[in-house]
Amino acid sequence: MRKTTAAMMVSMLAASPIAMANEGMIESDLSTRLPQPKDRGPYATTVIDLETIRMSGAMTVGEVMRLIPGMLVGYRDGAHEIIAYQGMTDEYARRMQVLVNGRSILLPSSGGVPWMAMPVQIDDIERIEVIHGPNSAYHGSNAFLGTIDIITRHPRETEKAMLSVGHSDHGSTQTTARASYTGDMTAASFSLHDMRSDGYTDRSQITPFADAYRSTGGVVRIDTNLDRTSRGTGQVTLEAGANTMTTEIGGYAAPWDAKPGRNEAYRDEAIRHNFQNLAWHTGSNDLYAVVRLGRMEDHLEDLSTLTMAPGISVRDNNGYASARYDAEVEVGGTLAEHLRGQVGASLRKDEITSEGLLGANSPATVDLSRAFGQIEWRPLERWTFHVMGAVERTTIMDAHFTPTVAANYALGGGHHLRVGYAEGIRHPMAYEELADNRLNLPGVGAMHLVESMGGLRPELNRTLDASWLFRKGKHYESQLRFFRSELTELITPYERSYSGLTLIPGVVMDFKNADSLIVRGVELSHGLKRDGWLVRVAYAHTTVENANACAADLVTACGMYPTSVPKHNATLLAGYKFNDGWEASALYQYVSEYRWMWLTYPVVGDYQRLNLRLAKRIHIDDQMVIMEVLGKSLIGHVHDFRADAAWGKEVMLRLSWRM
């Protein structure tokens, strides 16, 4: 478990284009492809490191994201964790880019993220980095509101072996195992996980439902230092992973039948996901090059039984199969004494097959191409200027240019100011542009539910923001961000007239560019690590208003936007490490009322959450045993998504062995 200089450099290369040679550039910054300290980056960012993740007692990525200002986490059911940002709280949260080691994991079909079905689990994560605000100039389409990058642990920086087992009084279990190998040239790690849960602890007695799930998967990672061979130069990282999640989601009663289980509106699902990723990095601060190749495949079995009338039922298939292939190359480095730059290009192909969702448009193929670049100019010691831009087009969208400009000024004494303007775009997902969702009724024919007329335009986010950052050594950091975002061309579902057979007589659901919003907010974060203490504070005050009057056919959906964000969202994590191996921490959260964006979801009232963690570390030679007690929702029921289900008190015991 000893960290060498070479190992640290390889670890940084796994997450950023080049190793940072200077002592003042020891952090990887998601906000720029040119590595530099956080206080000189073009965007406001938040980093949650491994120590904070462990101290929080988080069991999922969503539980970690509560520590990020402006992030909102809820559960449609036990198996579907939803993470949203800045009030766009729809079920799929497709307006935020999500990466694992720089690789996008957004689904080609829905544009969302299967958080609970990711092969990467909480014990694999080294840190999580978040960009606040649009950054399509850097991360492309879907970096509309922000970007999350999950950085996994490098084989050289992890334990030789690890086993962790947890069990709660509600029946939830979590098992994780990992092994690693470290050689002179190559390091490798392999991890496995299995999670099981019965879902919500408290469900409605009026319409009982089941939401149990099981998620099982694994990841292998191999890092090779070609500089130590005579056959090449640079670092090569190979990652591959797979996961299967099965859920028992159903049991909803038909309105005309009091017996539960006749109508599975939320249906049983099986999700299979796998990925392969290859990256090559070489160079130094003066000149570097990066090549990335990736493949991702998802398969969803989503078959439900809908009761159309007493004695008449039909099977509804909303499953799909999708594959994504992508390639990216970039070069950059020092152009002059005070000038650095970077250029690159990427290609992507998405293939989606779904007779139930796309109908006659299945299979569908969407190709994307993108070119991007960045200039960083530092004319004086205190000033840093950034100009970034990207041009992106797809087979269903014309080319669009998205810029970012930012200026940083060091006030001295650890104080830094930044002001910036950035744009973000979101291309329509395949379902929005190509939907042909229908039910095939025996002896009747096709009953249309959703039919897209296409021709959608990209959504656009124009954001002006300013931030103040104060850093005192490695022990304290405080950041305050003000922003104003203008969101236009938002793609919104609506009902239009249809002459054929439909579920709702005379109309089908379609999508169109209609809504415009103004989002204003303040985000505050504090972090302290000193003398055994770890403290993190996150707070966001956000307001959303319609920029224009709601159209008559959109009044319901359009009118929900102002209530789709809690005005107040605050989290406090406080933990302490005692000298004898004991650790104790508490996580408190307050969220004011809001509504998840969709027609059937009621307003979620304000709620408070309190989680506690008590742990004991026991060292035996080069081995360590950790015993933990985790308590969740200890001050009352939490309704974080729906009114008919809540999270109640739950206690988990977890035992870990590390070597």
C-alpha positions in Angstrom: 0.0 0.0 0.0 3.0 2.3 -0.2 2.8 5.1 -2.7 5.8 5.7 -4.9 6.4 8.7 -7.1 6.0 6.7 -10.3 2.7 5.2 -9.0 1.3 8.6 -8.2 2.2 9.8 -11.7 0.5 6.8 -13.3 -2.5 7.3 -11.2 -2.9 10.9 -12.4 -2.4 9.8 -16.0 -5.4 7.5 -15.6 -7.7 10.5 -15.1 -6.1 13.4 -16.8 -4.2 13.9 -20.1 -0.7 14.4 -18.7 1.2 14.1 -15.4 1.7 17.4 -13.5 5.3 17.9 -13.0 5.3 20.9 -10.8 4.6 20.7 -7.1 2.0 23.4 -7.4 0.0 21.3 -9.9 -0.6 18.1 -7.8 -4.4 17.9 -8.4 -6.3 16.6 -11.4 -8.9 19.1 -12.5 -11.9 17.9 -14.4 -12.6 21.4 -15.7 -9.8 21.7 -18.2 -7.7 19.3 -20.4 -4.6 21.4 -19.5 -3.8 20.2 -15.9 -3.5 23.0 -13.3 -4.5 23.9 -9.8 -8.2 24.2 -9.2 -8.0 28.0 -8.5 -6.9 28.6 -12.1 -9.6 26.5 -13.9 -12.3 27.9 -16.2 -15.1 26.4 -14.2 -16.2 26.1 -10.6 -15.6 22.5 -9.4 -16.1 20.3 -6.4 -14.0 17.2 -5.6 -15.1 14.5 -3.1 -12.1 12.3 -2.2 -11.8 8.7 -0.9 -11.5 9.7 2.7 -14.7 11.8 2.5 -16.6 9.0 0.8 -15.6 6.6 3.5 -16.4 8.9 6.3 -19.9 9.6 4.9 -20.8 5.9 5.1 -22.2 6.1 1.6 -23.2 2.9 0.0 -24.1 4.3 -3.5 -22.9 7.1 -5.7 -26.1 9.0 -5.1 -25.4 9.1 -1.4 -22.1 10.7 -2.1 -23.7 13.3 -4.4 -25.6 14.8 -1.6 -22.4 16.4 -0.6 -22.3 18.5 -3.8 -24.1 21.9 -3.7 -27.2 21.9 -5.9 -27.4 18.1 -6.4 -30.7 16.4 -5.6 -31.0 12.6 -5.1 -34.2 10.6 -5.1 -35.5 7.1 -5.8 -38.3 6.3 -8.1 -38.1 2.9 -6.4 -35.4 1.0 -4.6 -33.7 0.0 -7.8 -33.8 3.4 -9.6 -31.5 6.0 -8.1 -32.0 9.5 -9.7 -29.4 12.3 -9.5 -30.4 15.8 -10.8 -28.9 19.2 -10.7 -30.2 22.8 -10.7 -33.9 22.0 -10.7 -34.1 19.9 -13.8 -35.4 17.0 -11.7 -36.8 14.7 -14.4 -36.7 11.0 -14.0 -33.8 10.4 -16.4 -31.6 13.4 -15.5 -30.4 13.5 -19.1 -29.2 17.1 -18.9 -26.0 16.3 -17.1 -22.9 14.6 -18.5 -21.7 11.6 -16.4 -18.2 10.0 -16.9 -16.2 7.2 -15.5 -12.5 7.9 -15.9 -13.4 10.4 -18.6 -15.7 7.9 -20.5 -19.4 8.9 -20.9 -21.8 6.4 -19.5 -25.1 8.1 -20.7 -27.4 5.6 -22.3 -27.8 6.1 -26.1 -31.6 5.4 -25.9 -32.9 7.5 -22.9 -29.8 9.7 -22.3 -30.1 8.8 -18.6 -27.7 6.9 -16.3 -28.5 3.4 -14.7 -26.8 4.4 -11.4 -27.6 1.2 -9.6 -26.5 -0.9 -12.6 -23.1 0.5 -13.1 -20.2 -2.0 -12.9 -18.3 0.5 -10.8 -19.4 0.5 -7.2 -18.6 2.7 -4.2 -15.4 0.7 -3.1 -13.9 1.1 -6.5 -14.0 5.0 -6.4 -10.9 7.1 -5.7 -12.8 10.5 -6.0 -15.7 12.2 -7.7 -15.2 15.5 -9.5 -18.1 17.8 -10.5 -18.2 20.8 -12.8 -20.9 23.3 -11.9 -22.5 24.8 -14.9 -22.6 24.0 -18.7 -19.3 22.9 -20.2 -20.1 21.5 -23.7 -16.9 23.2 -24.9 -15.1 20.5 -22.9 -17.4 17.5 -22.5 -19.8 17.9 -25.5 -23.5 17.4 -25.7 -25.3 16.6 -22.4 -22.8 18.7 -20.4 -25.8 21.0 -20.3 -26.1 21.7 -16.6 -22.9 20.2 -15.3 -20.6 17.2 -15.5 -19.8 14.3 -13.0 -16.6 12.3 -13.4 -16.1 9.2 -11.3 -12.4 8.4 -11.0 -11.7 4.8 -10.0 -8.7 3.6 -7.9 -5.4 2.8 -9.7 -4.1 -0.7 -9.1 -0.9 0.7 -7.6 -2.8 2.8 -5.1 -5.2 0.1 -3.8 -4.9 -2.8 -1.4 -3.5 -6.1 -2.4 -6.8 -7.7 -1.4 -10.0 -6.5 0.1 -13.3 -8.1 1.2 -16.3 -6.2 2.6 -19.7 -7.6 3.7 -22.6 -5.6 5.0 -26.1 -6.5 6.2 -29.0 -4.3 7.4 -32.0 -4.9 9.5 -34.2 -4.2 6.5 -32.6 -7.1 4.6 -30.2 -5.1 2.4 -26.8 -6.7 1.8 -23.7 -5.5 0.1 -20.6 -7.6 -0.7 -17.5 -6.3 -2.4 -14.2 -8.1 -3.2 -11.0 -6.8 -4.8 -7.5 -8.0 -5.6 -4.6 -6.2 -7.2 -1.2 -7.0 -8.7 1.7 -4.6 -9.0 4.7 -5.3 -11.1 7.6 -3.2 -12.4 5.9 -2.5 -15.7 2.2 -3.5 -15.2 -0.3 -3.1 -12.5 -3.8 -4.8 -12.5 -6.9 -4.9 -10.3 -10.1 -7.0 -10.3 -13.2 -6.2 -8.3 -16.5 -7.9 -7.8 -19.7 -6.7 -6.1 -23.2 -7.9 -5.2 -25.9 -5.7 -3.9 -29.4 -6.8 -2.8 -32.2 -4.7 -1.3 -35.9 -5.0 -0.7 -36.2 -1.3 -1.7 -38.2 1.2 0.2 -38.6 0.5 3.9 -42.1 1.9 4.1 -44.7 1.5 1.3 -48.2 2.5 0.7 -50.8 0.1 2.1 -53.4 1.4 -0.4 -51.5 0.3 -3.6 -48.9 -2.2 -2.4 -45.9 -2.7 -4.7 -42.6 -4.5 -4.8 -39.2 -2.8 -5.6 -36.6 -5.3 -4.6 -33.5 -5.6 -6.7 -30.2 -7.4 -7.1 -27.1 -5.9 -8.8 -24.1 -8.0 -9.6 -21.0 -7.1 -11.6 -17.2 -6.7 -11.8 -14.4 -4.6 -13.3 -10.9 -5.4 -14.4 -8.3 -2.7 -15.0 -4.7 -3.1 -16.3 -2.2 -0.3 -16.4 1.1 -0.7 -18.3 4.1 1.7 -18.4 5.5 1.5 -21.9 8.4 3.8 -20.9 9.9 0.8 -19.1 10.0 -1.3 -22.2 11.9 -1.1 -25.5 8.7 -1.4 -27.5 7.0 1.9 -26.9 6.4 5.0 -24.8 3.7 6.4 -22.6 1.0 4.8 -20.4 -1.7 2.4 -21.5 -4.9 1.7 -19.5 -7.3 -1.0 -20.3 -10.6 -1.3 -18.5 -13.5 -3.7 -18.9 -16.6 -4.3 -16.8 -20.0 -6.0 -16.8 -23.1 -5.8 -14.6 -26.5 -7.4 -14.4 -29.4 -5.9 -12.3 -32.7 -7.6 -11.9 -35.6 -5.8 -10.3 -39.0 -6.9 -9.0 -41.0 -3.7 -9.7 -44.7 -4.2 -9.9 -47.8 -5.1 -8.1 -49.9 -2.0 -8.8 -53.6 -2.5 -8.7 -55.8 -1.6 -11.7 -58.3 1.2 -10.8 -61.2 -1.2 -11.3 -59.8 -4.1 -9.5 -59.1 -4.0 -5.7 -56.7 -7.0 -5.9 -53.1 -5.9 -6.1 -50.8 -7.3 -8.7 -53.1 -7.1 -11.7 -51.5 -4.1 -13.4 -47.8 -3.7 -13.4 -47.5 0.0 -14.3 -43.9 -0.1 -13.0 -42.7 -3.3 -14.4 -40.2 -6.0 -13.8 -36.8 -5.3 -15.4 -33.5 -6.9 -16.2 -30.6 -4.6 -17.1 -27.3 -5.9 -18.5 -24.4 -3.5 -19.1 -20.8 -4.0 -20.2 -18.0 -1.7 -21.4 -14.4 -1.8 -22.7 -12.1 1.2 -22.7 -8.6 1.6 -23.9 -6.5 4.8 -23.3 -2.9 5.7 -24.2 -1.2 8.8 -22.7 2.3 10.1 -23.5 4.3 13.3 -23.1 4.9 16.0 -20.5 3.7 19.5 -19.7 5.4 20.8 -22.8 3.8 18.4 -25.2 1.3 15.5 -24.7 -0.9 13.2 -26.7 -3.9 11.1 -25.8 -5.9 8.4 -27.7 -9.0 6.9 -26.2 -11.1 4.0 -27.6 -14.3 2.8 -26.0 -17.3 0.5 -26.4 -20.4 0.3 -24.3 -23.4 -2.1 -24.6 -26.7 -2.1 -22.7 -29.7 -4.4 -22.8 -33.0 -3.8 -21.0 -35.7 -6.4 -20.7 -38.8 -4.4 -19.7 -42.0 -6.4 -20.2 -45.1 -5.4 -18.3 -48.7 -6.6 -18.3 -51.3 -3.8 -18.7 -54.9 -4.5 -17.8 -56.9 -2.6 -20.5 -60.3 -3.6 -19.1 -61.7 -6.3 -16.8 -60.5 -9.6 -18.3 -58.5 -7.9 -21.1 -54.7 -7.5 -20.7 -51.8 -7.0 -23.0 -48.1 -7.3 -22.8 -46.1 -4.0 -23.2 -42.5 -4.4 -24.3 -40.4 -1.3 -23.5 -37.1 -3.1 -23.7 -34.1 -2.1 -25.9 -30.6 -3.1 -26.9 -28.0 -0.4 -27.5 -24.3 -0.2 -28.3 -21.9 2.8 -28.4 -18.5 3.0 -30.1 -16.3 6.1 -29.6 -12.8 7.3 -30.4 -11.0 10.4 -29.3 -7.6 11.9 -29.9 -6.1 15.1 -28.5 -2.7 16.9 -28.4 -1.6 19.9 -26.4 1.0 21.5 -24.3 3.1 24.7 -24.0 2.9 27.0 -27.0 4.9 29.9 -25.6 6.2 31.2 -22.3 2.8 32.2 -21.0 0.6 30.3 -23.4 -0.7 26.7 -23.5 -3.1 25.1 -25.9 -4.9 21.9 -26.8 -6.9 20.6 -29.8 -8.7 17.3 -30.4 -11.5 15.5 -32.2 -13.8 12.6 -31.4 -16.2 10.3 -33.3 -19.1 8.3 -31.8 -21.6 5.8 -33.2 -24.8 4.8 -31.3 -26.9 1.8 -32.4 -30.3 1.4 -30.7 -32.8 -1.4 -31.3 -36.3 -1.4 -29.7 -39.5 -2.4 -31.5 -41.5 -1.4 -28.5 -40.1 2.2 -28.1 -39.0 3.0 -31.7 -41.4 0.8 -33.7 -40.8 1.4 -37.4 -37.7 3.5 -36.7 -35.9 0.5 -35.1 -33.0 -0.2 -35.5 -31.7 3.4 -35.4 -28.1 4.7 -35.8 -26.9 8.1 -34.7 -23.4 9.2 -35.6 -21.7 12.1 -33.8 -18.5 14.0 -34.6 -16.9 16.7 -32.6 -13.8 19.0 -32.7 -12.6 21.0 -29.7 -9.8 23.3 -28.6 -8.6 25.4 -25.7 -6.2 28.3 -25.2 -4.9 29.3 -21.8 -3.0 32.6 -21.4 -1.3 33.7 -18.3 0.2 37.2 -19.0 0.8 38.0 -15.3 1.3 35.9 -12.2 -2.1 36.7 -10.8 -4.1 36.5 -14.1 -5.2 33.4 -16.1 -7.5 33.6 -19.1 -9.3 30.7 -20.9 -10.9 30.5 -24.3 -12.5 27.1 -25.2 -14.8 26.0 -27.9 -16.3 22.9 -29.6 -18.2 22.2 -32.8 -20.4 19.1 -32.7 -22.9 17.6 -35.1 -24.9 14.4 -35.4 -26.8 12.6 -38.2 -30.0 14.1 -36.9 -28.6 17.5 -35.9 -26.8 20.3 -37.7 -23.4 21.5 -36.4 -23.4 23.7 -33.3 -20.6 25.7 -31.7 -20.4 26.0 -27.9 -17.9 28.4 -26.3 -16.5 29.1 -22.9 -14.5 32.1 -21.8 -13.2 32.7 -18.3 -10.8 34.9 -16.3 -9.2 34.0 -13.0 -7.5 36.5 -10.6 -5.4 35.6 -7.5 -6.1 38.2 -4.8 -3.4 36.8 -2.6 -3.6 35.2 0.8 -5.3 32.1 -0.7 -8.2 34.1 -2.2 -9.1 33.7 -5.9 -11.8 35.2 -8.1 -13.2 33.7 -11.3 -15.8 35.0 -13.8 -17.0 33.1 -16.8 -19.5 32.7 -19.6 -20.3 29.2 -20.9 -22.8 27.5 -23.1 -24.1 24.0 -23.0 -26.2 22.0 -25.5 -28.2 18.8 -25.3 -29.0 16.9 -28.5 -32.4 15.1 -28.5 -32.1 11.6 -27.3 -33.1 8.8 -29.7 -36.5 8.3 -28.1 -37.4 12.0 -28.3 -36.6 12.2 -32.0 -37.6 8.8 -33.2 -40.3 7.5 -30.8 -42.9 5.2 -32.2 -44.3 3.6 -29.0 -47.3 1.4 -29.5 -49.2 -1.5 -28.0 -50.2 -4.4 -30.3 -53.7 -5.5 -29.2 -54.8 -9.0 -30.3 -57.4 -8.8 -32.9 -57.4 -5.0 -32.9 -54.0 -3.8 -34.1 -51.6 -1.1 -32.9 -52.6 1.3 -30.2 -50.3 4.3 -30.4 -48.9 5.8 -27.2 -46.0 8.1 -28.3 -45.2 9.1 -31.8 -42.5 11.7 -32.5 -42.7 13.9 -35.6 -39.0 14.6 -35.3 -37.3 17.8 -36.4 -36.2 18.7 -32.9 -33.5 21.3 -32.2 -30.8 21.1 -29.5 -31.5 22.6 -26.1 -29.3 25.5 -25.2 -28.0 26.8 -21.9 -26.3 30.2 -21.7 -24.7 30.7 -18.2 -22.9 33.7 -16.7 -21.3 32.9 -13.3 -18.8 34.2 -10.8 -17.1 32.4 -8.0 -14.8 33.1 -5.0 -12.4 30.4 -3.8 -10.4 30.5 -0.6 -7.7 27.8 0.1 -5.5 27.5 3.0 -2.9 24.8 2.4 -4.4 21.3 2.1 -6.6 21.7 5.2 -9.3 24.2 4.3 -11.2 25.2 1.3 -14.3 27.5 0.8 -16.1 28.3 -2.4 -19.0 30.6 -3.2 -20.6 30.6 -6.7 -23.3 32.9 -8.2 -24.9 32.0 -11.5 -27.7 33.0 -13.9 -28.7 30.5 -16.6 -30.9 31.0 -19.6 -32.3 27.7 -20.8 -34.0 27.8 -24.2 -35.4 25.3 -26.7 -36.2 22.8 -23.9 -37.7 19.6 -25.3 -41.0 19.1 -23.7 -43.7 16.3 -24.0 -47.1 17.4 -25.2 -50.3 15.8 -26.5 -51.3 16.3 -30.1 -54.2 15.1 -32.2 -54.0 11.7 -33.8 -56.6 10.0 -36.0 -55.6 6.4 -35.4 -56.2 4.1 -32.4 -54.7 5.7 -29.3 -54.7 4.9 -25.5 -56.1 8.4 -24.8 -58.8 8.9 -27.5 -57.8 11.2 -30.2 -54.3 12.1 -29.0 -50.7 10.8 -28.7 -47.7 12.1 -26.9 -45.1 13.9 -28.9 -42.1 16.1 -28.2 -41.3 19.7 -29.3 -39.0 22.6 -28.5 -41.1 24.9 -26.4 -40.0 26.0 -23.0 -37.5 28.7 -21.9 -36.4 29.2 -18.3 -34.3 31.5 -16.2 -32.4 29.8 -13.4 -30.7 31.8 -10.7 -28.8 30.5 -7.7 -26.1 30.6 -5.1 -23.9 27.6 -4.2 -21.7 27.4 -1.2 -19.3 24.7 0.0 -16.8 24.4 2.8 -14.2 21.7 3.5 -12.0 21.2 6.5 -9.5 18.4 7.2 -7.3 18.9 10.3 -6.3 17.3 13.6 -8.5 14.3 13.0 -11.6 16.3 11.9 -13.3 16.1 8.5 -16.1 18.6 7.9 -18.0 19.4 4.7 -20.8 21.9 4.2 -22.8 22.2 1.0 -25.7 24.6 0.4 -27.6 25.8 -2.7 -30.4 28.3 -3.1 -32.0 28.0 -6.5 -35.0 29.6 -8.2 -36.5 28.7 -11.6 -39.0 30.9 -13.5 -40.6 30.6 -16.9 -39.1 33.0 -19.4 -42.3 33.2 -21.4 -46.0 32.2 -21.0 -46.8 28.5 -21.2 -48.4 27.3 -24.4 -52.0 26.1 -24.0 -51.1 22.5 -24.8 -48.1 22.6 -22.4 -49.6 24.3 -19.4 -49.3 21.3 -17.1 -45.7 20.4 -17.9 -44.5 23.9 -18.4 -46.0 25.1 -15.1 -44.1 22.4 -13.2 -40.7 23.9 -13.9 -40.8 26.6 -11.1 -41.5 23.9 -8.5 -39.0 21.4 -9.9 -36.2 22.6 -7.7 -36.0 23.0 -3.9 -35.2 26.6 -3.0 -33.0 25.3 -0.1 -30.8 22.3 -0.2 -28.2 21.9 2.6 -25.9 19.1 3.8 -23.5 18.9 6.7 -21.0 16.1 7.2 -18.8 16.1 10.3 -16.5 13.3 11.3 -13.6 12.7 13.7 -10.8 10.1 13.8 -9.7 9.2 17.3 -6.2 8.1 18.1 -7.2 4.5 19.1 -8.7 3.6 15.7 -12.3 4.7 16.4 -14.1 6.9 13.9 -17.5 8.7 14.2 -19.4 10.8 11.7 -22.8 12.3 11.2 -24.5 13.5 7.9 -27.4 15.8 8.1 -29.5 17.1 5.1 -32.4 19.5 4.7 -34.3 19.9 1.5 -37.2 22.2 1.0 -40.3 21.1 -1.0 -40.1 20.4 -4.8 -41.6 18.3 -7.5 -40.0 15.7 -9.7 -40.7 16.6 -13.3 -43.5 14.5 -14.7 -47.2 14.7 -14.9 -48.1 12.2 -12.2 -45.6 13.1 -9.5 -46.9 15.2 -6.5 -45.0 17.8 -4.7 -42.4 16.3 -2.3 -42.6 18.1 1.1 -39.5 19.4 2.8 -37.6 16.7 4.6 -34.6 16.2 6.9 -32.3 13.2 6.9 -29.7 12.1 9.6 -27.2 9.3 9.0 -24.7 8.2 11.6 -21.5 6.1 11.3 -19.4 4.5 14.0 -16.3 2.5 12.9 -13.3 0.8 14.5 -10.0 0.1 12.7 -7.9 -2.8 13.9 -4.4 -3.2 12.5 -2.8 -6.7 12.5 0.7 -6.6 10.9 0.1 -5.5 7.2 -3.6 -6.2 7.5 -6.5 -4.1 8.7 -10.1 -5.0 9.8 -12.8 -2.3 9.9 -16.0 -2.8 11.8 -18.8 -0.3 11.0 -22.3 0.5 12.2 -24.3 2.7 9.8 -27.6 4.2 10.7 -29.8 5.9 8.1 -32.9 8.2 8.2 -32.7 8.2 12.0 -34.9 11.2 12.6 -38.0 10.2 10.7 -39.4 9.0 7.4 -38.0 10.6 4.2 -40.1 11.0 1.1 -37.5 12.0 -1.5 -39.5 11.1 -4.7 -43.0 9.8 -4.1 -45.8 10.2 -1.6 -46.7 6.6 -1.3 -43.3 5.3 -0.2 -40.6 6.5 2.3 -37.2 5.6 3.7 -37.4 4.8 7.4 -34.9 3.9 10.0 -32.3 1.4 8.9 -29.2 0.1 10.5 -26.4 -1.8 8.7 -23.4 -3.7 10.1 -20.4 -3.8 7.8 -17.2 -5.8 8.2 -14.2 -5.1 5.9 -10.8 -6.8 5.6 -7.9 -5.1 3.8 -4.3 -6.1 3.1 
